[in-house]
Amino acid sequence: MSIKPTAKAVALDEISPLLLGLINEGIDVTFTVVGESMSPLWCNMRDSVVLTKCDPLSLKVGDVPLCKRPNGKYVLHRIVKVHADTYDIIGDNQSEIEKDLPKSCVLCVVKGFNRKGKTYSCDKVWYKFYTFSIIHLRGVCRFLMKFTWKLKNLFRGGKK
């Protein structure tokens, strides 16, 4: 007799005590990305991130913390500016910066990610280049992504 594993989607609120307990004990936790705000790097329900313990006060530009906003919602976005008591964050696929998120909202930070069975570290040079590009060349990158999308659509016969 074999046991077949099953999967169940669970809201982060339901498992956050377990997740944070493991992370605070120094155990890294992997979970599937939900949402499109960090694409093209991480895609909804395809990729997963590896979360690790961090000092919420010492993160730097480019880091991607998991935060619980003051309104109770969770967010996994990139830090684009560091202030004394707050961070400015934004998703790679977004245009508006969320300003002044209290550092006390940071729960943990992404140290790597999984895509199609392969694990990637946030310490790799190509990842740091991507991070630099997405932060400092945001306008150019967004233009190129839209231009590429329009070209693909044109060649497929679409009208957008």
C-alpha positions, 0 to 999 in steps of 0.5 A, a space after each residue: 500500500 502506498 500513501 499518496 501525498 496531498 496538497 492543500 492551499 492554506 492562508 498564510 494567516 493560518 500557518 504563520 505561527 508555525 512558520 515564524 516558530 520554525 524561522 525563529 528556531 533557525 530553520 529555513 522555510 519554503 513556500 509557494 509564491 502567490 500573486 504577480 507582484 514579483 514577476 517576472 522573477 517569481 511567478 504565481 503558483 510556479 515558484 517558491 521562496 526560501 525564507 530565513 531568520 533576519 534582523 529586521 533593523 539591518 536589511 538593505 536595499 535589494 533584500 526581499 522581506 516577508 512583512 506583515 503590514 499594520 493592516 494585517 496583510 502579508 507582503 513579499 516585496 523588495 526594499 528600495 530605500 532604507 530609513 531610520 525606522 522604516 523601509 520603502 518597498 515595491 514589487 518588481 512588477 509594480 510602479 508605486 512604492 509603498 513608503 514608510 513600512 515600519 521595520 517592526 513589520 519584517 518577519 523574515 527575509 528571502 535567501 533563495 528561491 526554487 523554480 522548476 526543481 532548481 534552487 537559486 541563491 540570492 547571493 549569486 552575481 546574476 541575481 545581484 545584477 537583476 536586483 540592481 537593474 530592477 531597482 535602478 533601471 525600473 523605468 527602462 525595464 518596464 518600458 522594455 517589458 511592455 515593448 517585448 510584450 507588444 512585439 510578442 502579441 503583434 507576432 501572434 496576431 493580437 491587437 494590444 
